[in-house]
Structure formats: C-alpha cells, structure tokens
Amino acid sequence: MNALALKKFVEVNQKLASECAHLLSQCNKWEKECSLYDHDREALMDFANEADGSRVGGGGER
C-alpha cells in the first residue's frame, strides 16, 4: 500500500469513526427519550387503573 492509498484509508476510517460517534450519540438520545415516554405511559396507565378502581368501588354510595 503506497502512502497516498494509506492516507485515503485513514481519512475514510476517521470519517466512519466520526459518523459512528454521531450515531451512538443519537442512539443514546433516543434511548433516553423512549425511557421517559415509557415512564409517562406507565404513570398514565396507573392513573387510569386507579380512576377505574375508584369509580367501581365508590360510585353509588350516598
């Protein structure tokens, strides 16, 4: 491998490493976003279950 080919190889690998780091950063961002969404979804489901439970047990008593 001559010097020019080696230089091109290094440049391409550096570009790929940079793109990989960017994708990893994006992946971490989306994992955090999904975790927050999942937490909110679970909280809403718990709230709905509690609301259903209070309607069933306490609706007709006066």
DSSP file (Angstrom, degrees, kcal/mol; ACC not computed):
  #  RESIDUE AA STRUCTURE BP1 BP2  ACC     N-H-->O    O-->H-N    N-H-->O    O-->H-N    TCO  KAPPA ALPHA  PHI   PSI    X-CA   Y-CA   Z-CA
    1    1 A M              0   0    0      0, 0.0     2,-0.0     0, 0.0     0, 0.0   0.000 360.0 360.0 360.0 125.3    0.0    0.0    0.0
    2    2 A N     >  -     0   0    0      1,-0.1     4,-2.3     4,-0.0     5,-0.2  -0.276 360.0 -99.3 -82.8 174.1    1.5    3.3   -1.0
    3    3 A A  H  > S+     0   0    0      1,-0.2     4,-2.4     2,-0.2     5,-0.2   0.860 120.5  51.5 -63.7 -38.2    1.4    6.5    1.0
    4    4 A L  H  > S+     0   0    0      2,-0.2     4,-2.4     1,-0.2    -1,-0.2   0.920 111.5  46.6 -66.7 -43.5   -1.5    8.0   -0.9
    5    5 A A  H  > S+     0   0    0      2,-0.2     4,-2.4     1,-0.2    -2,-0.2   0.892 112.7  50.8 -64.7 -39.2   -3.7    4.9   -0.5
    6    6 A L  H  X S+     0   0    0     -4,-2.3     4,-2.4     2,-0.2    -2,-0.2   0.909 109.6  50.3 -64.1 -42.3   -2.8    4.8    3.2
    7    7 A K  H  X S+     0   0    0     -4,-2.4     4,-2.4     2,-0.2    -2,-0.2   0.927 111.9  47.5 -61.5 -45.2   -3.7    8.5    3.6
    8    8 A K  H  X S+     0   0    0     -4,-2.4     4,-2.5     1,-0.2    -2,-0.2   0.903 110.8  52.4 -62.2 -41.8   -7.1    7.9    1.9
    9    9 A F  H  X S+     0   0    0     -4,-2.4     4,-2.3     1,-0.2    -2,-0.2   0.913 110.5  47.3 -60.1 -45.1   -7.7    4.8    4.1
   10   10 A V  H  X S+     0   0    0     -4,-2.4     4,-2.5     2,-0.2    -2,-0.2   0.911 111.6  50.9 -64.5 -43.5   -7.0    6.8    7.2
   11   11 A E  H  X S+     0   0    0     -4,-2.4     4,-2.2     2,-0.2    -2,-0.2   0.919 111.5  47.2 -61.1 -44.3   -9.3    9.6    6.1
   12   12 A V  H  X S+     0   0    0     -4,-2.5     4,-2.6     1,-0.2    -1,-0.2   0.919 112.5  49.5 -64.4 -43.1  -12.1    7.2    5.3
   13   13 A N  H  X S+     0   0    0     -4,-2.3     4,-2.4     1,-0.2    -1,-0.2   0.882 110.0  50.9 -64.7 -37.4  -11.7    5.5    8.7
   14   14 A Q  H  X S+     0   0    0     -4,-2.5     4,-2.2     2,-0.2    -1,-0.2   0.905 110.8  49.0 -65.4 -40.3  -11.7    8.8   10.5
   15   15 A K  H  X S+     0   0    0     -4,-2.2     4,-2.5     2,-0.2    -2,-0.2   0.923 111.9  48.6 -64.4 -43.5  -14.9    9.8    8.7
   16   16 A L  H  X S+     0   0    0     -4,-2.6     4,-2.5     1,-0.2    -2,-0.2   0.895 110.6  51.0 -63.2 -40.0  -16.5    6.5    9.6
   17   17 A A  H  X S+     0   0    0     -4,-2.4     4,-2.3     2,-0.2    -1,-0.2   0.895 110.5  49.5 -64.2 -39.9  -15.5    6.8   13.2
   18   18 A S  H  X S+     0   0    0     -4,-2.2     4,-2.1     2,-0.2    -2,-0.2   0.923 112.0  47.3 -64.7 -44.8  -17.0   10.3   13.4
   19   19 A E  H  X S+     0   0    0     -4,-2.5     4,-2.5     1,-0.2    -2,-0.2   0.890 111.0  52.4 -63.5 -39.5  -20.2    9.1   11.9
   20   20 A C  H  X S+     0   0    0     -4,-2.5     4,-2.4     2,-0.2    -2,-0.2   0.912 108.7  49.7 -62.7 -43.4  -20.3    6.2   14.3
   21   21 A A  H  X S+     0   0    0     -4,-2.3     4,-2.2     2,-0.2    -1,-0.2   0.896 110.9  50.3 -62.6 -40.3  -19.8    8.5   17.2
   22   22 A H  H  X S+     0   0    0     -4,-2.1     4,-2.4     2,-0.2    -2,-0.2   0.926 111.1  48.0 -64.0 -44.5  -22.7   10.7   16.0
   23   23 A L  H  X S+     0   0    0     -4,-2.5     4,-2.6     2,-0.2    -2,-0.2   0.884 110.3  52.2 -63.9 -38.5  -25.0    7.7   15.6
   24   24 A L  H  X S+     0   0    0     -4,-2.4     4,-2.5     2,-0.2    -1,-0.2   0.908 109.4  50.0 -63.2 -41.5  -24.1    6.5   19.1
   25   25 A S  H  X S+     0   0    0     -4,-2.2     4,-2.2     2,-0.2    -2,-0.2   0.924 111.9  47.5 -61.9 -45.2  -25.0    9.9   20.4
   26   26 A Q  H  X S+     0   0    0     -4,-2.4     4,-2.6     2,-0.2    -2,-0.2   0.903 110.5  52.5 -62.8 -41.1  -28.3    9.9   18.6
   27   27 A C  H  X S+     0   0    0     -4,-2.6     4,-2.6     1,-0.2    -2,-0.2   0.921 109.2  49.0 -61.0 -45.0  -29.0    6.4   19.9
   28   28 A N  H  X S+     0   0    0     -4,-2.5     4,-2.1     2,-0.2    -1,-0.2   0.900 110.8  51.3 -62.0 -40.3  -28.3    7.4   23.5
   29   29 A K  H  X S+     0   0    0     -4,-2.2     4,-2.3     1,-0.2    -2,-0.2   0.932 112.5  45.1 -61.4 -46.5  -30.6   10.4   23.0
   30   30 A W  H  X S+     0   0    0     -4,-2.6     4,-2.8     2,-0.2    -2,-0.2   0.853 109.5  55.2 -69.8 -34.2  -33.4    8.2   21.6
   31   31 A E  H  X S+     0   0    0     -4,-2.6     4,-2.1     2,-0.2    -1,-0.2   0.917 110.6  46.2 -62.5 -41.7  -33.0    5.6   24.4
   32   32 A K  H  X S+     0   0    0     -4,-2.1     4,-2.4     2,-0.2    -2,-0.2   0.926 112.7  49.9 -64.6 -44.5  -33.4    8.4   27.0
   33   33 A E  H  X S+     0   0    0     -4,-2.3     4,-2.3     1,-0.2    -2,-0.2   0.907 111.6  48.4 -61.1 -42.7  -36.5    9.8   25.1
   34   34 A C  H  X S+     0   0    0     -4,-2.8     4,-2.8     2,-0.2    -1,-0.2   0.883 109.7  52.7 -65.4 -38.5  -38.0    6.3   24.9
   35   35 A S  H  X S+     0   0    0     -4,-2.1     4,-2.3     2,-0.2    -2,-0.2   0.917 110.3  47.3 -63.0 -43.7  -37.4    5.7   28.6
   36   36 A L  H  X S+     0   0    0     -4,-2.4     4,-2.4     2,-0.2    -2,-0.2   0.911 112.9  49.3 -63.4 -42.3  -39.1    9.0   29.5
   37   37 A Y  H  X S+     0   0    0     -4,-2.3     4,-2.7     2,-0.2    -2,-0.2   0.922 110.9  49.7 -62.2 -44.7  -42.0    8.1   27.2
   38   38 A D  H  X S+     0   0    0     -4,-2.8     4,-2.5     1,-0.2    -2,-0.2   0.901 110.5  50.4 -62.0 -41.9  -42.3    4.6   28.8
   39   39 A H  H  X S+     0   0    0     -4,-2.3     4,-2.2     2,-0.2    -1,-0.2   0.927 112.3  46.8 -62.1 -45.4  -42.3    6.1   32.3
   40   40 A D  H  X S+     0   0    0     -4,-2.4     4,-2.4     2,-0.2    -2,-0.2   0.899 111.3  51.9 -63.3 -40.9  -45.0    8.6   31.4
   41   41 A R  H  X S+     0   0    0     -4,-2.7     4,-2.3     1,-0.2    -2,-0.2   0.921 110.2  48.2 -62.6 -44.5  -47.1    5.8   29.7
   42   42 A E  H  X S+     0   0    0     -4,-2.5     4,-2.5     1,-0.2    -1,-0.2   0.900 110.8  51.4 -63.0 -40.6  -46.8    3.6   32.9
   43   43 A A  H  X S+     0   0    0     -4,-2.2     4,-2.4     1,-0.2    -2,-0.2   0.907 110.8  48.4 -63.5 -41.3  -47.9    6.6   35.1
   44   44 A L  H  X S+     0   0    0     -4,-2.4     4,-2.5     2,-0.2    -2,-0.2   0.890 111.2  50.1 -66.0 -38.8  -50.9    7.3   32.9
   45   45 A M  H  X S+     0   0    0     -4,-2.3     4,-2.5     2,-0.2    -2,-0.2   0.914 111.4  48.6 -65.5 -41.8  -51.9    3.6   32.9
   46   46 A D  H  X S+     0   0    0     -4,-2.5     4,-2.5     2,-0.2    -2,-0.2   0.919 111.7  49.9 -62.1 -43.5  -51.6    3.5   36.7
   47   47 A F  H  X S+     0   0    0     -4,-2.4     4,-2.4     1,-0.2    -2,-0.2   0.918 111.6  48.2 -61.2 -44.2  -53.7    6.7   37.0
   48   48 A A  H  X S+     0   0    0     -4,-2.5     4,-2.5     2,-0.2    -1,-0.2   0.902 111.4  50.1 -64.3 -41.0  -56.3    5.2   34.7
   49   49 A N  H  X S+     0   0    0     -4,-2.5     4,-2.3     2,-0.2    -2,-0.2   0.907 111.6  48.2 -64.4 -41.1  -56.4    2.0   36.7
   50   50 A E  H  X S+     0   0    0     -4,-2.5     4,-2.2     2,-0.2    -2,-0.2   0.900 111.6  50.2 -65.3 -40.0  -56.8    4.0   40.0
   51   51 A A  H  X S+     0   0    0     -4,-2.4     4,-1.7     2,-0.2    -2,-0.2   0.910 111.4  48.2 -64.6 -42.3  -59.6    6.1   38.4
   52   52 A D  H  X S+     0   0    0     -4,-2.5     4,-2.1     1,-0.2    -2,-0.2   0.902 111.2  51.5 -63.4 -40.8  -61.4    2.9   37.3
   53   53 A G  H  X S+     0   0    0     -4,-2.3     4,-2.0     1,-0.2    -2,-0.2   0.877 109.8  48.0 -65.0 -38.7  -61.0    1.4   40.7
   54   54 A S  H  X S+     0   0    0     -4,-2.2     4,-1.8     1,-0.2    -1,-0.2   0.825 110.8  52.0 -73.9 -29.7  -62.4    4.4   42.5
   55   55 A R  H  X S+     0   0    0     -4,-1.7     4,-0.7    -5,-0.2    -2,-0.2   0.903 111.6  46.2 -69.5 -40.9  -65.4    4.5   40.1
   56   56 A V  H  < S+     0   0    0     -4,-2.1     3,-0.2     1,-0.2     4,-0.2   0.914 120.5  37.5 -68.2 -43.4  -66.3    0.9   40.7
   57   57 A G  H  < S+     0   0    0     -4,-2.0    -2,-0.2    -5,-0.2    -1,-0.2   0.771 127.1  28.1 -83.8 -26.6  -66.0    1.0   44.4
   58   58 A G  H  < S+     0   0    0     -4,-1.8     3,-0.2    -5,-0.2    -1,-0.2   0.185  85.5 103.5-125.2  20.1  -67.4    4.4   45.3
   59   59 A G  S  < S+     0   0    0     -4,-0.7    -1,-0.1    -3,-0.2    -3,-0.1   0.903  85.2  30.3 -75.7 -41.9  -69.9    5.3   42.7
   60   60 A G  S    S+     0   0    0     -4,-0.2     2,-0.5    -5,-0.1    -1,-0.2   0.303  84.1 113.4-107.2  11.8  -73.4    4.8   44.2
   61   61 A E              0   0    0     -3,-0.2    -4,-0.0     1,-0.2    -3,-0.0  -0.720 360.0 360.0 -89.7 124.8  -73.0    5.4   47.9
   62   62 A R              0   0    0     -2,-0.5    -1,-0.2     0, 0.0    -2,-0.0   0.306 360.0 360.0-143.7 360.0  -74.8    8.4   49.4
